[in-house]
Amino acid sequence: MAVLAIDIGGTKLAAGVVDTDGRMLSRGEVPTLATEGLEPVLGRIVGLGRELLSRPEIAGVRVQRIGVGCAGPVDIKAGLVFQPPNLPGWTQVPLTDHIQRSLGLPTVLENDANAAALGEFRYGAGKEARSIVYLTVSTGIGGGIILDGKVWHGVKDAAGEIGHITVCPDGPLCGCGNRGCLEAMSSGPSIARRAREIVASGRQTRLSAIPEPAAADVVRLAQEGDAVAAEVWADAVKYLGIGVAAVITFLAPERVVIGGGVTKAGDALFQPLREQARQRVKLVPVESVPILPAALGPDVGILGAAAVALDA
């Protein structure tokens, strides 16, 4: 038995045929070209799915279901997608029905962060745990919560918005309209924004030699001893630690798994982050809650969508 798993992103559409053990039997991707609008993107999704299902390497494989991970907001029961910020023109899209009718297989939908959390839980850094919290720290900060083996959806499928915990009251404005959200303090763009602000203030730093410093530049220069870059990075990790400590305190998961582009910093992220958690978590045995890098890499979206289909 196998499933077709589809990961819908603003930049690329990725899909794979995945068996029950998480083995990728076939894989493909195409650019989303989201600015072309809804209908062309839907056409590319269906075309990619058809192409994978017809490949010779899966001849004789019984594909029973389709799992789809897509940026929210989503209504998973109705199969609807509502205005994802990276998919212009997707006002209220009956995505599940469209894919199911086009490809002729039962189809299930999940928010992309929840799907990634389920993928890491089933196949990656959360394997053999019963509860994990997954965070992706990249352009934004998203999250998914797995409790007792199941995704926790909350009211209107809105659970898991860890990036919008307030960690700095009266801090910078976040895209959600609030101030001082974790995403506004510790995401890749927020780190870059803080670096640009410091450069504009005239402080002496090697960041000044970079026209548009990114988070990766901040990490590199911090490791090379630039005091200003080290300050920017330490602040970002501090606020991420506040968010992670809050999650551990109120959920006490067995593991916290962190993925996304910012985790490329490796030990420069995870060592101080674990220390922040040790300092801030008082009522949960924090040493029993490992903070781990995600294990599935760029295929987390596909394997997450596969896990959604297999669990349906």
C-alpha positions as CSV (number, residue, x, y, z in Angstrom):
1,M,0.0,0.0,0.0
2,A,1.1,3.6,-0.7
3,V,-0.2,7.1,-0.8
4,L,0.4,10.1,-3.0
5,A,1.6,13.0,-0.9
6,I,1.5,16.6,-2.2
7,D,3.2,19.6,-0.5
8,I,1.9,22.9,-1.7
9,G,4.2,25.9,-1.2
10,G,4.4,29.4,-2.5
11,T,7.7,28.7,-4.4
12,K,7.4,25.0,-5.3
13,L,5.0,22.1,-5.5
14,A,6.5,18.8,-4.4
15,A,5.0,15.4,-4.4
16,G,5.9,11.8,-3.8
17,V,4.5,8.3,-3.7
18,V,5.3,7.0,-0.2
19,D,4.7,3.6,1.2
20,T,3.6,2.8,4.8
21,D,7.2,2.7,6.0
22,G,7.9,6.2,4.8
23,R,10.0,5.1,1.8
24,M,9.8,7.5,-1.1
25,L,9.0,5.3,-4.2
26,S,8.8,8.3,-6.6
27,R,9.3,12.0,-6.2
28,G,8.8,15.1,-8.3
29,E,8.5,18.9,-8.0
30,V,7.6,21.9,-10.2
31,P,7.6,25.6,-9.6
32,T,4.4,27.0,-8.1
33,L,4.4,30.2,-10.1
34,A,1.8,31.5,-7.6
35,T,1.5,34.9,-9.3
36,E,-0.2,33.3,-12.3
37,G,-3.2,32.8,-10.1
38,L,-5.4,29.9,-8.8
39,E,-6.3,27.9,-11.9
40,P,-2.8,27.5,-13.3
41,V,-1.5,26.4,-9.9
42,L,-4.3,23.9,-9.5
43,G,-3.5,22.6,-13.0
44,R,0.2,22.1,-12.0
45,I,-0.8,20.3,-8.8
46,V,-3.0,17.8,-10.7
47,G,-0.5,17.5,-13.5
48,L,2.3,16.6,-11.1
49,G,0.1,14.1,-9.3
50,R,-0.9,12.4,-12.6
51,E,2.7,12.3,-13.7
52,L,3.8,10.6,-10.5
53,L,1.0,8.1,-10.6
54,S,1.9,7.0,-14.1
55,R,5.6,6.5,-13.5
56,P,7.0,3.0,-14.3
57,E,8.7,2.7,-10.9
58,I,5.3,2.5,-9.1
59,A,3.8,0.0,-11.6
60,G,1.9,-2.5,-9.5
61,V,1.9,-0.3,-6.4
62,R,-1.6,0.2,-4.9
63,V,-2.0,3.9,-4.2
64,Q,-5.0,4.2,-1.9
65,R,-5.2,7.8,-0.9
66,I,-3.9,11.3,-1.4
67,G,-2.6,13.6,1.4
68,V,-2.1,17.3,0.9
69,G,-0.2,19.8,3.1
70,C,-1.0,23.4,2.3
71,A,-0.4,26.7,4.1
72,G,-3.4,27.9,6.0
73,P,-5.8,28.9,7.1
74,V,-7.5,25.7,6.2
75,D,-10.8,23.9,7.2
76,I,-9.6,20.3,7.1
77,K,-13.1,18.8,7.4
78,A,-14.5,20.9,4.6
79,G,-11.3,20.6,2.6
80,L,-11.1,24.4,2.1
81,V,-8.1,26.7,1.9
82,F,-8.6,30.4,2.9
83,Q,-6.2,33.1,1.6
84,P,-2.7,31.8,2.3
85,P,-0.4,34.7,2.2
86,N,2.0,33.0,-0.3
87,L,-0.8,31.9,-2.7
88,P,-2.6,35.0,-4.1
89,G,-6.1,34.5,-5.3
90,W,-6.9,31.5,-3.1
91,T,-9.9,33.1,-1.5
92,Q,-11.9,30.0,-0.5
93,V,-10.6,27.1,-2.5
94,P,-12.3,23.6,-2.3
95,L,-8.9,22.0,-2.7
96,T,-9.8,18.5,-1.4
97,D,-12.8,18.2,-3.8
98,H,-10.8,19.5,-6.8
99,I,-7.9,17.0,-6.3
100,Q,-10.2,14.1,-5.5
101,R,-12.3,14.6,-8.6
102,S,-9.3,15.2,-10.8
103,L,-7.2,12.2,-9.7
104,G,-9.9,9.8,-8.6
105,L,-8.6,9.0,-5.1
106,P,-9.8,9.9,-1.6
107,T,-8.0,13.1,-0.5
108,V,-7.3,14.6,2.9
109,L,-6.0,18.1,3.7
110,E,-3.9,19.4,6.5
111,N,-2.2,22.7,7.4
112,D,1.4,22.4,6.2
113,A,2.9,23.0,9.7
114,N,0.7,20.3,11.2
115,A,1.6,17.9,8.4
116,A,5.3,18.6,8.9
117,A,4.9,17.9,12.7
118,L,3.1,14.6,11.9
119,G,5.9,13.7,9.4
120,E,8.6,14.3,12.0
121,F,6.5,12.4,14.6
122,R,6.1,9.4,12.4
123,Y,9.4,9.2,10.5
124,G,11.8,11.7,12.0
125,A,13.1,13.3,15.2
126,G,9.8,12.5,17.0
127,K,9.8,8.8,16.2
128,E,8.7,6.6,19.1
129,A,7.5,9.6,21.2
130,R,3.8,10.0,22.1
131,S,3.9,13.8,22.2
132,I,6.0,16.4,20.4
133,V,5.9,20.1,19.5
134,Y,7.3,21.0,16.1
135,L,8.5,24.5,15.2
136,T,9.7,25.6,11.8
137,V,11.9,28.8,12.1
138,S,12.4,30.3,8.7
139,T,10.7,33.1,6.8
140,G,8.0,32.8,9.5
141,I,7.6,30.7,12.6
142,G,5.0,28.0,12.4
143,G,4.2,25.1,14.6
144,G,2.4,21.8,15.0
145,I,1.4,19.9,18.2
146,I,1.1,16.2,18.5
147,L,-0.6,15.0,21.6
148,D,-1.0,11.3,22.4
149,G,-0.2,10.4,18.8
150,K,-2.6,12.8,17.1
151,V,-2.5,16.4,15.7
152,W,-4.1,18.8,18.1
153,H,-6.2,21.1,15.9
154,G,-8.1,23.3,18.5
155,V,-11.0,25.5,17.7
156,K,-11.4,26.1,13.9
157,D,-8.2,24.2,13.3
158,A,-6.3,27.2,14.7
159,A,-4.0,25.4,17.2
160,G,-0.2,25.5,16.8
161,E,0.4,29.2,16.0
162,I,3.5,29.2,18.2
163,G,5.0,32.0,16.1
164,H,2.4,34.3,17.4
165,I,3.0,33.9,21.1
166,T,3.9,37.3,22.6
167,V,7.5,37.2,23.8
168,C,8.3,40.9,23.8
169,P,5.4,43.2,24.8
170,D,5.4,46.4,22.8
171,G,8.0,44.9,20.4
172,P,8.0,45.2,16.6
173,L,4.8,44.9,14.7
174,C,4.2,41.4,13.4
175,G,2.4,40.5,10.2
176,C,-0.5,39.2,12.2
177,G,-1.2,42.7,13.6
178,N,0.1,42.1,17.1
179,R,3.4,43.4,18.5
180,G,6.3,41.4,19.9
181,C,5.3,38.0,18.5
182,L,7.9,35.3,18.4
183,E,7.9,35.5,14.6
184,A,8.6,39.2,14.8
185,M,11.6,38.6,17.1
186,S,13.3,35.4,15.9
187,S,12.4,34.6,12.3
188,G,14.9,34.9,9.5
189,P,13.5,38.3,8.2
190,S,13.3,39.7,11.8
191,I,17.0,38.9,12.4
192,A,17.9,40.6,9.1
193,R,15.7,43.6,10.0
194,R,17.4,44.0,13.3
195,A,20.8,43.8,11.6
196,R,19.8,46.6,9.1
197,E,18.6,48.8,11.9
198,I,21.9,48.5,13.8
199,V,23.8,49.2,10.6
200,A,21.7,52.3,10.0
201,S,22.4,53.5,13.5
202,G,26.1,53.9,12.7
203,R,27.5,51.3,15.1
204,Q,30.7,49.8,13.9
205,T,30.2,46.3,12.6
206,R,31.3,44.1,9.6
207,L,27.6,43.9,8.8
208,S,28.0,47.4,7.3
209,A,29.9,45.9,4.4
210,I,26.9,43.7,3.3
211,P,24.3,45.6,1.3
212,E,21.4,43.5,2.6
213,P,22.5,41.4,5.5
214,A,20.5,38.2,6.0
215,A,20.2,35.9,9.0
216,A,22.9,33.7,7.7
217,D,25.3,36.6,7.6
218,V,24.5,37.5,11.2
219,V,25.3,33.9,12.3
220,R,28.5,33.8,10.3
221,L,29.8,37.1,11.6
222,A,28.8,36.3,15.2
223,Q,30.8,33.1,15.0
224,E,33.7,35.1,13.6
225,G,33.7,37.5,16.6
226,D,31.7,40.5,15.4
227,A,30.2,41.9,18.6
228,V,27.2,43.5,17.0
229,A,26.3,40.4,15.0
230,A,26.7,38.4,18.2
231,E,24.3,40.7,19.9
232,V,21.6,40.4,17.2
233,W,21.9,36.7,17.2
234,A,21.8,36.4,21.0
235,D,18.6,38.4,21.1
236,A,16.9,36.3,18.5
237,V,17.9,33.1,20.3
238,K,16.8,34.6,23.6
239,Y,13.3,35.3,22.4
240,L,13.1,31.9,20.7
241,G,14.1,30.4,24.0
242,I,11.3,32.3,25.7
243,G,8.8,30.8,23.3
244,V,10.1,27.3,23.6
245,A,10.2,27.5,27.4
246,A,6.5,28.6,27.4
247,V,5.6,25.6,25.1
248,I,7.5,23.2,27.4
249,T,5.9,24.7,30.5
250,F,2.3,24.5,29.4
251,L,2.4,21.2,27.3
252,A,5.3,19.2,28.8
253,P,5.9,17.3,25.5
254,E,8.3,14.5,25.2
255,R,10.3,16.3,22.6
256,V,10.6,19.7,20.9
257,V,11.6,19.4,17.3
258,I,12.9,22.5,15.4
259,G,13.2,22.7,11.6
260,G,13.5,25.5,9.0
261,G,16.2,27.5,7.5
262,V,17.5,29.2,10.7
263,T,18.4,25.7,12.1
264,K,21.3,25.6,9.6
265,A,23.1,27.5,12.3
266,G,23.5,24.2,14.1
267,D,25.1,24.3,17.6
268,A,25.2,28.1,17.4
269,L,21.4,27.8,17.7
270,F,20.8,24.7,19.7
271,Q,23.3,25.1,22.5
272,P,22.2,28.5,23.7
273,L,18.5,27.6,23.0
274,R,18.8,24.6,25.3
275,E,20.4,26.8,28.0
276,Q,17.6,29.3,27.7
277,A,15.1,26.5,28.3
278,R,17.0,25.2,31.3
279,Q,17.0,28.7,32.8
280,R,13.3,29.5,32.2
281,V,11.5,26.2,32.7
282,K,10.9,25.6,36.4
283,L,7.9,23.4,36.9
284,V,8.5,20.7,34.2
285,P,11.6,18.4,34.3
286,V,13.2,20.2,31.4
287,E,16.1,17.7,31.1
288,S,13.5,15.2,30.1
289,V,12.4,17.3,27.1
290,P,15.1,17.2,24.5
291,I,15.2,20.0,22.0
292,L,16.2,18.4,18.7
293,P,16.8,19.4,15.1
294,A,14.3,18.2,12.6
295,A,15.5,15.0,10.8
296,L,13.5,15.0,7.5
297,G,15.2,17.9,5.7
298,P,13.6,19.2,2.5
299,D,11.3,16.2,2.2
300,V,9.5,17.0,5.5
301,G,6.5,18.4,3.6
302,I,6.0,15.4,1.4
303,L,6.5,12.9,4.2
304,G,4.2,15.0,6.4
305,A,1.5,14.9,3.8
306,A,2.0,11.1,3.5
307,A,1.6,10.7,7.2
308,V,-1.7,12.7,7.0
309,A,-3.0,10.3,4.3
310,L,-1.8,7.2,6.2
311,D,-3.5,8.4,9.4
312,A,-6.7,9.4,7.8
